[in-house]
């Protein structure tokens, strides 16, 4: 399924937030793999994820339930989650 322009912009913005909040170096939003597993491959822990979630909630005016955190394993999944929340 092709990625829409809106989705691509959303993916880049989410990557920017993750890079900024987790203080990742040597990576840009454009080179961030949206399928990279944040927990298993990047080592994001629950506190890091909670920090990112707070920023995403503020940025997009949505509420992300703690029960949904397991659904937020990579940038692409987070983008789909946000799109669904905003459409609801």
C-alpha positions in Angstrom: 0.0 0.0 0.0 1.6 3.3 -1.0 2.2 5.9 1.7 0.1 9.0 1.3 1.8 12.4 1.4 0.0 13.2 4.7 1.2 9.9 6.2 4.7 10.5 5.0 4.7 14.0 6.7 3.3 12.4 9.8 5.9 9.7 9.9 8.7 12.3 9.5 7.2 14.5 12.3 6.9 11.5 14.6 10.6 10.5 13.8 11.6 14.1 14.6 9.8 13.9 18.0 11.4 10.6 18.9 14.9 11.8 17.8 14.5 15.0 19.8 13.0 13.4 23.0 15.4 10.5 23.1 18.3 12.6 22.1 19.4 10.3 19.3 22.5 11.3 17.5 23.7 10.6 13.9 20.2 10.1 12.6 17.7 12.4 10.9 13.9 12.1 10.5 14.4 11.4 6.8 16.9 8.5 7.4 14.9 7.1 10.4 13.5 3.7 9.4 9.7 3.9 10.1 9.7 0.1 10.6 12.5 0.1 13.2 11.2 -1.6 16.3 11.5 1.1 19.0 11.8 -1.4 21.9 13.7 -4.4 20.5 16.0 -2.6 18.0 16.3 0.9 19.5 16.1 0.0 23.2 13.3 2.4 24.1 12.0 1.7 27.6 8.6 2.4 29.1 9.7 5.8 30.5 11.0 6.9 27.1 7.9 5.8 25.4 5.7 7.6 28.0 7.7 10.8 27.3 7.2 10.5 23.5 3.5 9.7 24.0 3.0 12.9 26.1 4.6 15.0 23.3 2.4 13.2 20.7 -0.7 13.8 22.7 0.1 17.5 23.0 1.1 17.9 19.3 -2.0 16.1 17.9 -4.6 16.8 20.5 -5.4 13.1 21.1 -5.4 10.8 24.1 -3.3 7.7 24.0 -4.3 5.0 26.5 -1.6 3.2 28.3 -3.2 0.0 27.2 -2.4 1.0 23.6 1.4 1.4 24.2 2.1 -2.1 22.9 0.6 -1.0 19.6 3.2 1.7 19.3 6.2 -0.4 18.4 7.5 1.6 15.4 7.0 5.0 13.7 4.7 3.6 11.0 2.4 2.0 13.7 2.4 5.2 15.7 1.4 7.2 12.5 -1.5 4.8 11.8 -2.6 5.0 15.4 -2.6 8.8 15.4 -4.4 8.9 12.0 -7.1 6.6 13.4 -7.5 8.6 16.6 -7.8 11.9 14.7 -10.3 10.4 12.3 -12.5 9.1 15.1 
